Amino acid sequence: MKRIHAIVDGYVQNVGYREHVLKEAIKIVFSGYVENLKIDEVLIVAEGGEADLKRFLSEIVITRYPMMVTSWNVT
């Protein structure tokens, strides 16, 4: 099992982004959490298999209205 920490920046607060992240995490079945940081930033911590985490990341980098991820840093 691996763990990622992702800080996502952009239009991701007050637009349903955290709910979207939660729904994607539930579909892929692993543990973690998501929380707002400073304005326009969200922290995502997730654990799972490497392939599942890659799939999860591809599902949460959104560039459609009203959500718009403009940058992300994953460790």
N, C-alpha and C positions, 0 to 999 in steps of 0.2 A: 504494500500500500504506500502511496506517495501523497504528499501534501503540497498544495500550492497556496500562495498568498498573492492576490492580485489587487492592485489599486487601479480602479477604472475612473477616468476623468471624462467630463463632457456633460451633456444634458441627461443626467441619470438620477436626479432627485425630483420627487413629486410628479413623476410621469409613469409610475408602475414598474420601474426597472428592477427593484429588489424583488417584487412579486414574480417577475419573469425569471429572474435568476433562481428563485426558490422552486418554481415549477420545473425548470430544466434540471435542477439537482435531484428533485424527486423522481423524474423520469429515468435518470441514469443511476440512481440508488447509491448514494454515498453520504458522508456526513460533512458538516461544516456550518458556516454562518455567513451572513452578509449584513453590513451596517454602514450607515452614512458616516462620512468623515467630515472634513470641512466642505464648504460650498462646492458643489459640482464634483465631489469625489465619493466613491463607494469602495469599501474594503470587502473582498470576498476571500474566505478561507475555505478550502474544500479538500477532502481526502477521498482517494479512490485509486483504481488501477490507472496506469499511465495512459492507455488507450481511451478509457472513459473520461479522464481529465482533459485530454486533447479535444475530444468530441464536445465536452461541456464548454470549454473555452470558445470553440467555434460557434456555439449557440448563444453566447452572451455578449459577443462583440456586435452590437446592433447599430445600424446606421440608417434606420427608418423612423420617420416621425411618429410619435413625439420624442422617442428616445434617440440619442445620438452619442455613441461612444467616440470620443475624439482621440483618446490615447489610453494606453494601459501598460502597466509594468507588472510582470509576473515573475515570481521567484519560487 
